[in-house]
Amino acid sequence: MVAAVRVHKTGGPDVLTYEDVDVGAPGPGQVRVKQHACGINYIDTYFRAGAYPSPIGLPFVAGNEGAGEVTAVGSGVTDIKVGDRIGYVSALGGYAAERLLPAERAVKLPASITYEQAAGMMLKGMTAEYLLNRTFKVKPGMTILVHAAAGGVGLILCQWGKHLGATVIGTVGSKDKADLAKANGCDHPILYRTEDFVARTKEITGGGLCDVVYDGVGKDTFPASLDCLHPLGTFVSFGSSSGQIDAFNINILQNKGSLFATRPTLNHYAAKRTDLLAIADDLFKVVESGKVKIPVNQKYPLKEAQKAHRDLEGRATTGSSILLP
């Protein structure tokens, strides 16, 4: 039996239950992992609250990201062995001291990447990679807008976008978060609580507006985000921390400049193992180069998962947050 955080019924942070679970031996195609750190992500709150249905029903162990050491491998596993240091993104099962994992979702960690870094960046960092390099390819001279620029994905997007040669505009909720975003590559932080982010974006760009908007906020920033894009610009909605964007009349995209809009997920971009490894490799290389740093700004004991979720949903966190088994 090992410690884990399970959800027996969906709801608020108080439904996260710290208890012992039986892990068992890995089956065919699986590995058993002794976890050194578990990532915390906004998507975890969607599963906990029932906004996203659990693929395994109830109860389930929360969490979609982690890093640790492989302690056993099941039959048919050839490219992962006992003792390997791995990180992963995989639906559910992450908030646990040990877990079983499909071997095809495990990615070997370079020696220079710590377990805590990996747990803080596998989902957020690989999300940033596909957003910047695949969903919309950012090139030197472009202008990008990043909502929640001081958040986990936001800080990575700002650093990486700057590394790619873009001018980075970012929305944040406080002066402290503005300073943090600026220190991480955001050229122009906008305090969205006291400033109109559309008007400020127009002012910053001299009316030229942005090539792309990366929006993990959702309801609160739509449709205003569309007004930050020049004609033929791209709106990328990759999260909904303030609530889902309601169905909208697609003609709005024509009226605002023949815009493009997409709602991507890492699951689709990394569905094939070859793509998963390519995305992870890009991430590891840019982190190893020092061009992108992974700020793990909150660390909680595993048993404090409820507090971690309250802090995350209360917008009291910056950068990445992890649980320590």
Buried (B, 14 or more C-beta within 10 A) or exposed (E): EBBBBBBEEBEEBEBBBBEEBEBEEBEEBBBBBBBBBBBBBBBBBBBBBBEBEBEEEEBBBBBBBBBBBBBBBBEEBEEBEEEBBBBBBBBBBBBBBBBBBBBBBBBBBEEEBBBBBBBBBBBBBBBBBBBBBBBBEBEEEBBBBBBBBBBBBBBBBBBBBBBBEBBBBBBBBBEEBBBBBBEBBBBBBBBBEEBEBBEBBBEBBEEEBBBBBBBBBBEBBBEBBBBBBBEEBBBBBBBBBBEEBEEEEEEEBEEBBEBBBEEBEBEEBBEEBEBBBBBBEBBBEBBEEEBBBBBBBBBBEBBBBBBBBBBBBEBEBBBBBBBBB
